[in-house]
Amino acid sequence: MIENSKILQDSHGRDHTYLRISLIERCNLRCTYCMPEEGVKLSPKSHLMTYEEIFEIAKTFVNHGVTKIRLTGGEPLIRKDIPVILEKLATLPVELSITSNAVIIDKFIPVLKAHGVNKINVSLDSLDAEKFKHITRRHEFEKVYKNILLLVKEGFTVKVNAVLMKGFNANEIIDFINFTKDLPIVVRFIEFMPFDGNKWDMSKLVSYAEVMTYVHNAFAEDNIERIQDAPNDTSKNYKITGYKGSFAIISSVTNPFCDSCNRLRLTANGQLKNCLFSSGESDLLSALRAGKPIEPVIKKAVEAKFKVRGGMDTLKKLQEPKLHSNNRSMITIGG
């Protein structure tokens, strides 16, 4: 038996208590930074985790110290057995949350509430319907916008995630912050990150410093409040005095939070990724199906985690395509 306290601790002393589980590789949107224009090769259905396998793997992680599980995709809510998955995972002693594009989330409000899923992250990269159509290649802005308002009304804790890109939505930063004026939501600006097929380069990046320049140009210094970040937080948090909500910046590229990282990712086909930036994967599903213990695979994967961004510890390395082009497309990793 592997000692509980060690299996999820890496060689840099970081304990991993947060597991993100992708339920599906498919999505009802086609966001350009997430999915290549030509699409992605999907795993055969037989290669994807069943709900029983998701539960067994999740239970193992919880037994060894995971206290938070977030369900992602693709779009997790288009998986047909999502109510069963939620029911099973809700029996574990963890905080259960979900990331969604919110296109169809209104249909799932009762089942989310029934299984204690109170925290919802919604992906929304523009408050302009035409821009939304351009980035997602779909006409679903009104649905998403109305469903965000509905989630707030229904008492959910809502975070809106916006990936910033120069020449596209950087000019909406203040609009997004003003979105928090009358709504108790958190808008989080995410730096554009490199994944297979998303045509990343530094020229498209809107950095943490640039976001704050927009903020300081729009609001008086005395009205910009720095909020205390939570332990292991990925974001730097702020609010505007008098606003009901707040905003934050996730600066994975220019100012990474690797020192306090406590996150692991499980793909829909049962591969463990110890870092979002890493191309390396460890096969948990094959071991499980072969009747072998998965703890040794988990332990080896966690111990091998690099200190910073999958080994890309400088911006120069990050700009070298061969170092990140072997990583999956974001849709097949899990948001």
C-alpha positions as CSV (number, residue, x, y, z in Angstrom):
1,M,0.0,0.0,0.0
2,I,1.4,3.4,-1.0
3,E,1.4,5.9,1.8
4,N,-1.5,8.3,1.5
5,S,0.4,11.5,2.1
6,K,3.0,10.7,-0.6
7,I,1.2,9.6,-3.7
8,L,0.0,13.1,-4.7
9,Q,3.1,15.0,-3.6
10,D,5.6,15.9,-6.3
11,S,9.4,16.2,-6.1
12,H,9.1,19.9,-5.4
13,G,6.9,19.3,-2.3
14,R,3.6,20.4,-3.8
15,D,0.6,18.4,-2.6
16,H,-2.2,17.9,-5.2
17,T,-5.7,18.2,-3.8
18,Y,-7.6,19.3,-6.9
19,L,-8.5,17.0,-9.8
20,R,-10.1,18.2,-13.0
21,I,-11.9,15.4,-14.9
22,S,-12.8,15.8,-18.6
23,L,-16.0,13.8,-19.3
24,I,-16.1,14.2,-23.1
25,E,-14.0,15.4,-26.0
26,R,-17.0,16.7,-28.0
27,C,-18.5,20.2,-27.7
28,N,-21.5,22.1,-29.0
29,L,-19.2,25.1,-29.8
30,R,-16.0,25.3,-31.9
31,C,-13.9,27.9,-30.1
32,T,-10.8,28.8,-32.2
33,Y,-8.3,28.7,-29.3
34,C,-9.6,25.4,-28.1
35,M,-10.3,23.4,-31.3
36,P,-8.3,23.5,-34.6
37,E,-10.3,24.7,-37.6
38,E,-10.1,21.3,-39.1
39,G,-11.4,19.7,-36.0
40,V,-9.8,17.0,-33.9
41,K,-9.6,13.2,-34.1
42,L,-11.9,12.0,-31.3
43,S,-11.2,8.9,-29.2
44,P,-13.4,5.9,-30.1
45,K,-16.2,5.5,-27.6
46,S,-14.7,2.3,-26.3
47,H,-11.6,4.3,-25.3
48,L,-13.5,6.8,-23.1
49,M,-14.1,6.3,-19.4
50,T,-17.5,4.9,-18.4
51,Y,-19.2,6.5,-15.5
52,E,-18.2,3.5,-13.4
53,E,-14.5,4.0,-14.3
54,I,-14.7,7.8,-13.7
55,F,-16.1,7.0,-10.2
56,E,-13.4,4.4,-9.4
57,I,-10.5,6.6,-10.5
58,A,-12.0,9.6,-8.7
59,K,-12.5,7.6,-5.5
60,T,-8.8,6.6,-5.6
61,F,-7.7,10.2,-5.8
62,V,-10.1,11.2,-3.0
63,N,-8.7,8.3,-0.8
64,H,-5.3,9.8,-1.3
65,G,-6.1,13.4,-0.5
66,V,-8.1,15.1,-3.3
67,T,-10.7,17.4,-1.8
68,K,-12.0,19.2,-5.0
69,I,-13.1,17.8,-8.3
70,R,-14.1,19.9,-11.3
71,L,-15.9,18.3,-14.3
72,T,-14.9,19.7,-17.7
73,G,-15.0,18.7,-21.4
74,G,-15.5,19.5,-24.3
75,E,-18.9,20.4,-23.0
76,P,-19.6,18.1,-20.0
77,L,-23.3,18.6,-20.1
78,I,-23.7,17.0,-23.6
79,R,-22.6,13.6,-22.1
80,K,-25.8,11.6,-21.9
81,D,-25.0,10.0,-18.5
82,I,-24.0,13.3,-16.8
83,P,-26.9,12.9,-14.2
84,V,-25.5,9.5,-13.2
85,I,-21.9,10.8,-13.0
86,L,-23.0,13.6,-10.8
87,E,-25.0,11.3,-8.6
88,K,-22.0,8.9,-8.1
89,L,-19.4,11.6,-7.5
90,A,-21.7,13.4,-5.1
91,T,-21.2,10.5,-2.7
92,L,-17.5,11.3,-2.3
93,P,-16.4,13.8,0.4
94,V,-15.3,16.5,-2.1
95,E,-16.3,19.9,-3.4
96,L,-17.8,19.2,-6.8
97,S,-17.9,21.9,-9.5
98,I,-18.3,22.1,-13.2
99,T,-17.0,24.2,-16.2
100,S,-19.5,24.7,-19.0
101,N,-20.1,27.0,-22.0
102,A,-23.7,27.4,-20.6
103,V,-25.5,26.8,-23.9
104,I,-27.8,24.2,-22.4
105,I,-27.1,24.5,-18.7
106,D,-30.6,25.8,-18.0
107,K,-31.9,22.2,-18.5
108,F,-29.6,20.9,-15.8
109,I,-30.2,23.3,-13.0
110,P,-32.3,20.9,-10.9
111,V,-29.8,18.0,-11.2
112,L,-26.8,20.3,-10.4
113,K,-28.6,21.5,-7.3
114,A,-29.6,18.0,-6.3
115,H,-26.0,16.9,-6.2
116,G,-24.5,19.9,-4.5
117,V,-22.8,21.4,-7.6
118,N,-23.0,25.1,-6.6
119,K,-19.9,26.5,-8.3
120,I,-20.1,27.0,-12.1
121,N,-17.4,28.3,-14.4
122,V,-18.8,29.6,-17.7
123,S,-16.5,30.2,-20.7
124,L,-17.4,33.4,-22.5
125,D,-14.9,35.3,-24.5
126,S,-17.0,38.2,-25.8
127,L,-20.0,40.3,-24.8
128,D,-20.6,41.1,-28.4
129,A,-22.9,38.7,-30.3
130,E,-20.9,39.0,-33.6
131,K,-17.6,38.4,-31.9
132,F,-19.0,35.5,-30.0
133,K,-20.1,34.0,-33.3
134,H,-16.7,34.5,-34.8
135,I,-14.8,32.9,-31.9
136,T,-17.2,30.0,-31.3
137,R,-18.4,29.5,-34.9
138,R,-21.9,29.3,-33.5
139,H,-24.9,31.6,-32.9
140,E,-25.5,30.9,-29.2
141,F,-24.6,34.2,-27.5
142,E,-28.1,35.1,-26.3
143,K,-28.6,31.6,-24.8
144,V,-25.3,31.9,-22.9
145,Y,-25.9,35.4,-21.7
146,K,-29.4,34.6,-20.5
147,N,-28.2,31.4,-18.8
148,I,-25.5,33.3,-16.9
149,L,-28.2,35.6,-15.5
150,L,-30.3,32.6,-14.7
151,L,-27.5,30.8,-12.8
152,V,-27.0,34.0,-10.7
153,K,-30.7,34.2,-10.0
154,E,-30.8,30.5,-9.0
155,G,-28.1,31.1,-6.4
156,F,-25.1,29.5,-8.1
157,T,-21.6,30.9,-7.6
158,V,-20.6,31.9,-11.1
159,K,-17.2,32.7,-12.6
160,V,-17.0,33.8,-16.2
161,N,-13.7,32.9,-18.0
162,A,-12.6,35.0,-20.9
163,V,-9.5,34.2,-22.9
164,L,-8.0,37.5,-24.0
165,M,-6.5,37.9,-27.5
166,K,-5.1,41.1,-29.0
167,G,-7.0,42.4,-32.0
168,F,-10.1,40.5,-30.9
169,N,-11.4,41.1,-27.4
170,A,-8.8,43.1,-25.5
171,N,-11.0,46.2,-26.1
172,E,-13.7,44.5,-24.0
173,I,-11.8,44.3,-20.8
174,I,-13.6,47.2,-19.2
175,D,-17.0,46.0,-20.6
176,F,-16.3,42.7,-18.8
177,I,-15.4,44.5,-15.6
178,N,-18.5,46.6,-15.8
179,F,-20.5,43.3,-16.2
180,T,-19.6,42.8,-12.5
181,K,-21.2,46.1,-11.4
182,D,-24.7,44.7,-10.8
183,L,-24.0,40.9,-10.7
184,P,-22.2,39.0,-8.0
185,I,-20.0,37.2,-10.4
186,V,-16.2,36.9,-10.9
187,V,-14.9,37.7,-14.4
188,R,-11.5,36.0,-15.0
189,F,-9.2,37.1,-17.8
190,I,-7.0,34.3,-19.0
191,E,-3.8,34.8,-20.9
192,F,-3.8,33.0,-24.3
193,M,-1.9,29.7,-23.9
194,P,-0.3,27.5,-26.5
195,F,-2.0,24.2,-27.5
196,D,-1.9,22.0,-30.6
197,G,-3.6,23.7,-33.5
198,N,-4.6,27.0,-31.9
199,K,-2.0,29.1,-33.8
200,W,-0.5,30.6,-30.6
201,D,2.1,33.2,-30.6
202,M,3.2,35.9,-28.1
203,S,1.9,38.7,-30.3
204,K,-1.7,37.7,-29.5
205,L,-1.1,37.6,-25.8
206,V,-2.7,40.2,-23.5
207,S,-0.5,40.1,-20.4
208,Y,-1.4,40.7,-16.8
209,A,0.4,44.0,-16.9
210,E,-1.5,45.1,-20.0
211,V,-4.8,44.2,-18.4
212,M,-4.0,46.3,-15.4
213,T,-3.0,49.2,-17.7
214,Y,-6.6,49.1,-19.1
215,V,-8.0,49.0,-15.6
216,H,-5.9,52.0,-14.3
217,N,-6.8,54.0,-17.4
218,A,-10.5,53.4,-16.8
219,F,-10.9,53.6,-13.0
220,A,-9.6,55.9,-10.3
221,E,-6.7,54.4,-8.3
222,D,-8.7,54.6,-5.0
223,N,-11.5,52.5,-6.6
224,I,-9.4,49.6,-7.6
225,E,-9.3,47.1,-4.7
226,R,-6.9,44.2,-4.4
227,I,-8.6,41.2,-3.0
228,Q,-6.8,38.5,-0.9
229,D,-6.1,35.5,-3.1
230,A,-7.2,32.1,-1.8
231,P,-4.6,29.4,-1.1
232,N,-3.5,27.7,-4.3
233,D,-5.4,30.4,-6.3
234,T,-4.5,30.6,-10.0
235,S,-5.6,34.2,-10.3
236,K,-4.8,37.7,-8.9
237,N,-8.1,39.1,-7.7
238,Y,-9.5,42.6,-7.8
239,K,-12.8,44.5,-7.5
240,I,-14.0,48.0,-8.3
241,T,-15.4,49.8,-5.2
242,G,-19.2,49.5,-5.1
243,Y,-19.4,46.7,-7.7
244,K,-21.3,43.6,-6.6
245,G,-18.8,41.3,-8.4
246,S,-15.1,41.2,-9.0
247,F,-12.5,40.4,-11.6
248,A,-9.3,38.4,-11.8
249,I,-6.3,37.7,-14.0
250,I,-4.9,34.2,-14.7
251,S,-1.4,34.9,-15.9
252,S,-0.2,31.4,-16.8
253,V,2.2,32.7,-19.4
254,T,3.8,35.9,-18.1
255,N,3.4,35.3,-14.3
256,P,2.8,31.6,-13.7
257,F,1.4,30.3,-10.4
258,C,3.4,27.0,-10.5
259,D,4.9,27.3,-7.1
260,S,1.5,26.7,-5.4
261,C,0.0,24.4,-8.1
262,N,-2.2,21.7,-6.6
263,R,-3.9,20.6,-9.8
264,L,-4.0,17.4,-11.9
265,R,-6.0,16.7,-15.0
266,L,-7.7,13.5,-16.1
267,T,-8.6,13.3,-19.8
268,A,-11.8,11.7,-21.1
269,N,-9.9,8.7,-22.3
270,G,-8.3,8.2,-18.9
271,Q,-4.9,9.8,-19.3
272,L,-3.4,11.7,-16.4
273,K,-1.7,15.0,-17.2
274,N,0.3,16.5,-14.4
275,C,0.4,19.9,-16.0
276,L,-1.7,21.8,-18.5
277,F,1.4,22.7,-20.5
278,S,3.0,19.3,-20.5
279,S,2.7,16.9,-23.5
280,G,3.4,13.9,-21.2
281,E,0.5,11.6,-20.2
282,S,0.1,8.6,-17.9
283,D,-2.4,5.9,-18.8
284,L,-4.7,5.2,-15.8
285,L,-7.6,3.6,-17.8
286,S,-5.6,0.8,-19.3
287,A,-4.2,-0.1,-15.8
288,L,-7.7,0.0,-14.3
289,R,-9.2,-2.2,-17.1
290,A,-6.4,-4.7,-16.7
291,G,-7.3,-5.0,-13.0
292,K,-4.0,-3.4,-11.9
293,P,-3.7,-0.8,-9.1
294,I,-3.5,2.7,-10.5
295,E,-1.7,4.2,-7.5
296,P,1.8,3.4,-8.8
297,V,1.0,5.1,-12.2
298,I,-0.4,8.2,-10.4
299,K,2.6,8.4,-8.0
300,K,5.1,8.2,-10.9
301,A,3.2,10.8,-12.9
302,V,3.0,13.3,-10.0
303,E,6.6,12.8,-9.1
304,A,7.7,13.6,-12.6
305,K,5.9,17.0,-12.7
306,F,8.2,19.9,-13.7
307,K,8.6,22.9,-11.4
308,V,7.3,25.4,-14.0
309,R,5.0,25.1,-17.1
310,G,5.8,21.5,-18.2
311,G,9.5,22.4,-18.3
312,M,9.1,25.6,-20.3
313,D,10.5,27.7,-17.5
314,T,11.3,30.8,-19.7
315,L,9.3,32.8,-22.2
316,K,11.9,31.9,-24.8
317,K,11.2,28.2,-24.4
318,L,7.5,28.9,-24.5
319,Q,7.9,30.5,-27.9
320,E,9.6,27.4,-29.3
321,P,6.8,25.6,-31.2
322,K,8.4,22.1,-30.9
323,L,8.1,22.3,-27.1
324,H,4.3,22.7,-27.1
325,S,3.0,21.5,-30.4
326,N,3.0,17.9,-29.2
327,N,0.5,18.8,-26.5
328,R,-3.2,18.0,-27.1
329,S,-5.7,20.5,-28.4
330,M,-7.5,22.1,-25.4
331,I,-10.8,20.4,-26.2
332,T,-9.2,17.0,-25.7
333,I,-7.4,18.0,-22.4
334,G,-10.4,19.4,-20.6
335,G,-10.9,23.1,-19.8
